[in-house]
Structures are given as structure tokens and as C-alpha cells.
Amino acid sequence: MDLSLITYHLILPLLEFFKTTFGNYGWSIIFVTIFIKAILVPLSIKQALSTKKSQEKLSQVKPEMDHVQEKYNLRKKKHENDPEKLAEVQKEFQAQLMEIYQKSGGFNPLGGCLPLLLQLPIIIALYWAFCGSPFQATVMSMPLEITNKVFFLDNKTKPDKSATVNFVDSNGKLGRYQIESNVYKRKILLDKEYSFEVKKLEGAAEFNPSSLYWRIDSAKANKQKIASMSPEELKENQALSIDGEKVIEMQNVKNQPDKIILKGLKITEPFSLEAVLINSRGQERFFFIKDLGRSGVYNQATGEIHWDILILLIIFIATLYLSGILMGNQSPKMPSLDPKQEEIQKQTQKQMQIMLPLMSVGFFLFIPLPAAVFLYFCIGNIFQIIQSYFTNKMLNLNNN
């Protein structure tokens, strides 16, 4: 499933609609996030009800399980010096537990996950929308390799293409683009020329030729980092040469800025060809956020700290922690084989509620995501906190 289609046909049109209505991408991000999250509320409630049902099943079989547990503990102590007999006791204990589960109608600890899985494609599409155009550059990438080994093609082999990407032009029009080539199996034969061209597959978007940059990078190049580069940085093609020796020749085609010719001069490790489309439409101010398109908490090149993004990161961590506490109340508690296991589960859950925000800090301090993504994260967390609060109240009311 191509999730970028959800972004293109649902999220981006909504983004542009709210941008036109409210005149700012900041408000657009807020209303798109609330709109999509509100649509997903019934699935979230279904997930919570499924979890609650699992908890009720556990509570019904708990007395019988406790009785079986007591008998198991006594027999375990009696045969602790007889490994063979102890293994037999454990096997019987497991069989008794399974019989209890079956009598109660079964218990599926993952029963509440299906609604969550149904939400994931749209949640990912939301993230992609705010992480790409119009807030950051659009990056099309093709992995390539220079070789002198001749390979054979059959009639079914088609020329290589890049993955399709979405693009929003300066007028708010949408389009889907990809790199097309006359390369096969990602391999460039030594001393032979190959053409690469940016093609529009659908939509009314148009790009300024001066906003397209072709690059050669290592195969492990970070696309998110490339998307946040300045035009000056994009012009640098370090991978064109190795140790001062030119290994790849890249030529622009006259009157066709969307097309280049590549020629391999020397066998190299796999590399990546990128076509980068810059668009500054989404780079605008919103309250204390100086630029929705600006990326990263820290700019290594200038040594500047982006305080607006740091504030957004702090808000995100705080709301993530609160959301984790409220959602933790909806998690089913698994029955344990050890009397101390329940307390261990509680401690583990508390540790995860603290560790997840801390891990997020470490991750986002070094990953240059645009401010638009952090704004989306914060609004999504706040919505989740409100939703979890009322869902918990509803579940408690039903319980009473």
C-alpha cells in the first residue's frame, strides 16, 4: 500500500483548504490534525472497550487462577530438588491455566490492537505531510552502482524509477513526481551515458527550474537531512570524486533543467542520485515559531540554537508523558505465574512512561525535523490527552 497516496489525496488537500481558510499553515496544521484525529475517535473508543473487556475477563478468572497458583507453589516447593518432576508440575500448571482461559471464552492480549492498526496508515500519512512539501524540500532518490559486468535483460525488465513523492508548489497546487531513467537493475555500465529526468505523474503543480537541484550522495545518505539543506549545501556534490579523483560525471541538458546525463568513470561503491525540489511556501511564522519549515533544535553549521523548536520539543515531551499515564490506565494487566510479577509489570509500565519521553528527547535532538512536525506532534498529544481523559471517565461510568 502506497501511503503517500493518502497524503496526496486526503491530507495535503485538507492542509491547503485550511491554509486558504485561515491564512496560515500553523492554523492549518492544527485543524487538519484535529479533524483527522476526530474521525479516528470511534476506532480509539473501540480499542479502549476491547481492552476493558479483556480486563473484565481477567478479573472473572482471577480467583480460580489464584487457587491454581497456590497449588502450583506448594508442589513447586515440594519438588524443587527434582528437576524432572518439577518440569512435569510446570507442564500441568500451564495446561490448567489454558483450560481456565478456554472456559472463560479466551483472552487475547492483542485484541485491542486491530483498531490501532487501522489508524496507523492515516497517522503515518499525517506525519509525512508535515515532514515534506511544503514545509521541507521534496527529495527523489535512486540507488545506483557503477559496474563493468555485463548483465542480461528479459522482455519483462523495465527501466528503473524512483519512488513517487508529493510536491506542493508556490501557489498551493499539488503534484506527484518521480525520477525516470534508462537504467536497469540500478546498475550503470562503466563509460556509458545514462539519462535521468524528473517527471510529473499527476496534478497541477509546477516547479521553478531554479528550485531543482541534482545531487550525488552516499547510499546511506539521510533524506531528512538533505531535505533541510540550504541551496548552497545542495550544490555540493562530494560523491562526484573520491580522494580527488573524479569517478562520476554529471552533465546538465541544455534547456532541460529537469534532466541530467550521468557517466561512470570508475567502479565505485553503491551511491544515491537525488533530485531535490525546494519550496518555501510552508516556511512562515506562527506565534512563537519563527519558521514552520526550519529544522532541528541545533544548527551545527552556525552553532545557533532554535529556541522555538526547543520549546515545541519540551511541550511534546510533557504532553507525551501525560498521554502515556492516561493511556496506561486502559492497558490490560496480564495474569502472572509469579506472585511478584504484577508488581514488576507496574514498575515496568512506570519506567516506560518515563523512558519513552527521554528517548524521544535524544532522538529529536539529533534528527532535523521541521517545526511543522513538532507542532503536529504537540497538537496530536493534547488531543490524545483529552480523548483518553473522557474515554477513561466513560469506561468508569459503564463499570459503575
C-alpha positions in Angstrom: 0.0 0.0 0.0 1.4 3.4 -1.0 0.7 5.6 2.0 1.9 8.7 0.1 -1.5 8.4 -1.8 -3.3 9.1 1.4 -1.1 12.1 2.0 -1.7 13.3 -1.6 -5.4 12.7 -1.9 -6.5 13.4 1.7 -4.0 15.2 4.0 -2.5 17.8 1.6 -5.9 18.9 0.1 -7.1 19.4 3.7 -3.9 21.3 4.5 -4.3 23.7 1.6 -8.1 24.1 2.3 -7.5 25.2 5.9 -4.5 27.3 4.8 -6.8 29.2 2.4 -9.5 29.5 5.1 -7.2 30.7 8.0 -4.3 32.2 6.0 -1.6 30.4 7.9 -0.1 26.9 7.8 0.2 26.9 11.6 -3.6 27.0 12.0 -3.9 24.6 9.0 -1.8 22.0 10.8 -3.8 22.4 14.0 -7.2 21.9 12.3 -6.1 19.1 10.0 -4.7 17.2 13.0 -7.9 17.7 15.0 -10.1 16.9 12.0 -8.3 13.6 11.3 -7.9 12.6 14.9 -11.7 13.3 15.4 -12.5 10.9 12.6 -10.4 8.2 14.3 -12.1 8.6 17.7 -14.6 5.8 17.1 -11.8 3.4 16.4 -9.9 4.6 19.5 -13.1 4.0 21.7 -13.5 0.6 20.2 -9.9 -0.2 21.1 -10.5 1.0 24.7 -13.7 -1.0 25.0 -11.9 -4.1 23.8 -9.1 -3.6 26.3 -11.7 -3.1 29.1 -13.5 -6.3 28.0 -10.1 -8.2 28.3 -9.6 -6.8 31.8 -13.1 -7.9 32.9 -12.3 -11.4 31.6 -9.2 -11.5 33.7 -11.0 -10.4 36.8 -13.5 -13.1 36.4 -11.0 -15.9 36.2 -8.6 -14.4 38.8 -9.9 -16.3 41.9 -9.6 -19.6 40.0 -6.2 -18.8 38.8 -5.1 -17.8 42.3 -6.2 -21.2 43.5 -4.2 -23.0 40.8 -1.3 -20.7 41.6 -1.3 -21.7 45.3 -1.3 -25.4 44.4 1.5 -24.9 42.0 3.6 -23.0 44.5 3.2 -25.9 47.0 4.1 -28.6 44.5 7.0 -26.5 43.2 8.5 -26.2 46.7 8.0 -29.9 47.3 9.8 -31.0 44.1 12.4 -28.2 43.9 15.2 -30.7 44.1 13.8 -33.0 41.4 14.1 -31.2 38.0 12.2 -33.9 36.1 9.3 -33.9 38.5 9.4 -30.0 38.6 9.2 -29.9 34.8 6.1 -32.1 34.9 4.5 -29.9 37.6 5.1 -26.8 35.4 3.6 -28.5 32.4 0.5 -29.5 34.3 0.2 -25.9 35.7 0.4 -24.5 32.1 -2.3 -26.9 31.0 -4.6 -25.9 33.9 -4.2 -22.2 33.0 -5.0 -22.9 29.4 -8.2 -24.7 30.4 -9.2 -21.7 32.5 -8.7 -19.4 29.6 -10.8 -21.6 27.3 -13.6 -21.9 29.8 -13.7 -18.1 30.2 -14.1 -17.6 26.4 -10.4 -16.9 25.8 -8.3 -13.9 26.4 -6.5 -12.1 23.6 -4.0 -9.5 24.9 -3.7 -8.1 21.4 -7.5 -7.8 21.0 -7.4 -4.0 21.1 -4.6 -3.7 18.6 -6.7 -4.0 15.4 -8.3 -0.5 15.7 -4.9 0.9 16.4 -3.5 -0.8 13.2 -6.3 0.6 11.2 -5.3 4.1 12.4 -1.6 3.7 11.6 -1.8 4.4 7.8 -3.5 7.7 8.4 -1.2 8.7 11.3 1.8 8.0 9.1 0.3 9.9 6.2 -0.2 12.9 8.6 3.5 12.7 9.6 4.7 12.5 6.0 2.5 15.5 5.1 4.1 17.8 7.7 7.6 16.3 7.2 7.7 17.0 3.5 6.5 19.6 1.0 5.5 22.4 1.5 7.5 22.6 4.8 10.7 21.0 3.5 12.2 20.2 0.2 10.9 17.2 -1.8 13.6 14.6 -2.3 13.5 11.9 -5.0 16.2 9.3 -4.7 17.6 6.4 -6.8 20.2 3.9 -5.6 22.8 3.2 -8.3 26.1 1.4 -8.8 28.8 1.6 -11.4 29.9 -1.7 -12.8 31.8 -3.2 -15.7 29.9 -6.5 -15.5 27.5 -7.0 -18.4 24.1 -8.3 -17.3 21.2 -9.7 -19.3 17.7 -8.3 -19.6 14.5 -10.1 -20.5 11.3 -8.6 -22.0 9.8 -8.1 -18.6 12.6 -5.9 -17.3 11.6 -2.2 -17.1 13.8 0.9 -16.7 14.4 2.0 -13.1 12.3 4.7 -11.5 12.5 6.4 -8.1 9.7 6.2 -5.5 6.9 8.7 -6.2 6.8 11.8 -4.0 4.3 14.6 -3.3 5.1 18.3 -4.1 3.2 21.5 -3.3 4.2 24.4 -5.5 4.3 28.1 -4.5 0.6 28.5 -5.5 -0.6 25.7 -3.3 -1.2 23.3 -6.2 -0.4 19.6 -5.8 1.6 17.2 -7.9 3.2 13.8 -7.8 6.7 13.4 -9.2 9.4 10.7 -9.7 12.8 10.3 -11.4 12.6 8.2 -14.6 15.7 6.8 -16.3 17.1 4.4 -18.9 19.0 2.5 -16.2 18.2 -1.2 -15.5 18.7 -3.1 -12.2 20.2 0.0 -10.6 23.5 -0.5 -12.5 25.4 1.9 -14.6 27.9 0.4 -17.0 31.4 1.9 -17.0 32.0 4.7 -19.6 28.4 4.7 -20.8 26.0 7.6 -20.6 22.6 7.4 -18.9 19.7 9.9 -18.7 17.6 10.8 -15.7 14.6 13.0 -15.8 12.1 14.4 -13.2 8.6 13.5 -14.5 5.2 14.7 -13.2 2.7 11.8 -12.9 -0.4 13.7 -11.9 -1.6 17.1 -10.5 -1.4 20.7 -11.5 1.8 21.7 -9.6 4.7 23.3 -11.4 8.2 24.0 -10.2 10.6 26.7 -11.0 13.7 25.2 -12.8 16.0 27.1 -10.5 14.5 25.3 -7.5 15.6 21.8 -8.7 19.0 20.5 -7.5 20.6 17.3 -8.7 23.0 15.6 -6.2 25.2 12.6 -5.8 25.4 11.2 -2.3 26.5 8.0 -0.5 24.0 5.1 -0.4 23.4 5.8 3.3 22.6 9.5 2.8 19.9 10.8 5.2 17.0 12.0 3.1 15.6 14.0 6.0 18.9 15.8 6.4 19.1 16.5 2.6 15.5 18.0 2.7 16.7 20.5 5.3 19.8 21.7 3.4 20.2 25.2 2.1 20.7 25.8 -1.7 24.4 26.3 -1.1 24.7 23.0 0.6 22.7 21.2 -2.1 25.1 22.4 -4.7 27.9 20.5 -3.1 28.4 17.0 -4.7 31.1 15.4 -2.6 30.5 12.0 -4.0 31.4 13.0 -7.6 35.0 12.4 -6.7 36.9 10.2 -4.2 40.4 11.2 -2.9 40.5 13.9 -5.6 39.8 11.5 -8.4 36.6 12.1 -10.4 34.5 8.9 -10.5 31.1 10.2 -11.8 30.5 12.8 -14.5 27.2 14.7 -14.3 26.0 16.9 -17.2 23.1 19.2 -17.4 20.9 19.0 -20.6 20.6 22.4 -22.3 17.1 23.9 -22.0 16.0 20.9 -19.9 16.8 21.6 -16.2 14.7 18.6 -15.2 17.1 16.3 -17.0 20.7 15.2 -16.5 23.2 12.8 -18.0 25.4 10.6 -15.8 28.6 8.7 -16.8 30.5 6.4 -14.6 34.3 6.9 -14.9 35.4 4.4 -12.3 33.9 1.4 -10.4 32.6 2.6 -7.0 30.6 1.5 -4.0 26.8 1.9 -4.4 25.7 5.5 -4.3 22.5 7.6 -4.4 21.2 10.1 -7.1 18.9 12.7 -5.7 16.7 15.3 -7.3 15.7 17.9 -4.7 12.8 20.3 -5.2 12.9 23.4 -2.9 9.7 25.1 -1.9 9.5 27.9 0.7 5.7 28.1 0.7 5.4 26.5 4.1 8.2 28.4 5.7 6.2 31.0 7.6 5.9 32.4 11.2 3.3 31.1 13.6 3.1 32.7 17.1 6.5 32.0 18.8 7.5 29.7 15.9 9.8 31.7 13.7 9.6 29.4 10.7 7.4 26.3 10.3 9.9 25.0 7.7 13.0 25.4 9.9 14.5 22.1 11.0 16.3 20.8 14.1 16.9 22.2 17.6 20.6 22.9 16.8 22.2 24.2 13.6 25.7 22.6 13.5 26.8 24.9 10.7 26.1 28.2 12.5 26.1 27.0 16.2 22.6 28.5 16.5 20.0 27.1 18.9 16.5 27.2 17.6 14.7 28.1 20.8 11.2 27.9 19.2 11.8 24.3 18.2 13.3 23.5 21.6 10.1 24.9 23.3 8.0 22.7 21.0 10.1 19.7 21.9 9.6 20.4 25.6 5.8 20.7 25.1 5.9 17.5 23.1 7.8 15.6 25.9 5.4 16.9 28.6 2.3 16.0 26.6 3.7 12.6 25.7 4.3 11.8 29.3 0.8 12.8 30.4 -0.7 10.9 27.4 1.2 7.8 28.5 -0.1 8.0 32.0 -3.7 8.3 30.9 -3.4 5.6 28.2 -1.7 3.3 30.7 -5.0 3.1 32.6 -6.5 1.4 29.6 -3.9 -1.3 29.3 -4.9 -4.8 30.3 -2.9 -6.4 33.2 -1.7 -9.9 32.3 -2.0 -12.7 34.9 1.3 -13.8 36.2 3.0 -17.1 37.2 4.8 -15.3 39.9 3.1 -13.5 42.8 5.6 -10.7 42.4 5.1 -10.4 38.7 2.2 -8.0 38.9 4.3 -5.5 40.8 7.1 -5.9 38.3 4.6 -5.2 35.5 3.5 -2.0 37.2 7.1 -0.8 37.7 8.0 -1.6 34.1 5.0 0.4 32.9 6.0 3.4 35.0 9.6 3.1 33.7 8.4 3.1 30.1 6.2 6.1 30.8 9.4 8.0 31.8 11.9 6.3 29.3 9.8 6.9 26.2 9.8 10.8 26.6 13.5 10.7 27.5 14.4 8.6 24.5 12.3 11.0 22.3 14.5 13.9 23.5 17.6 12.1 22.5 16.2 11.1 19.1 14.7 14.5 18.1 17.7 16.5 19.3 19.8 14.9 16.5 17.1 14.4 13.8 16.4 17.6 11.9 12.6 17.5 11.7 10.8 20.8 10.7 8.9 22.8 13.3 5.7 21.8 11.4 6.2 18.2 12.5 6.7 19.1 16.2 3.6 21.3 16.1 1.7 18.3 14.7 3.1 16.0 17.5 2.1 18.5 20.2 -1.5 19.0 18.9 -1.8 15.3 18.5 -0.7 14.6 22.1 -3.0 17.2 23.5 -5.9 15.7 21.6 -4.9 12.3 22.9 -4.8 13.5 26.5 -8.3 15.0 26.2 -9.6 11.9 24.4 -8.1 9.5 27.0 -9.5 11.5 29.9 -13.1 11.3 28.6 -12.6 7.7 27.5 -11.5 6.7 31.0 -14.5 8.5 32.5 -16.8 6.7 30.1 -15.3 3.3 31.0 -15.5 4.0 34.7 -19.1 5.2 34.3 -20.0 2.0 32.5 -18.2 0.0 35.1 -20.3 1.6 37.9 
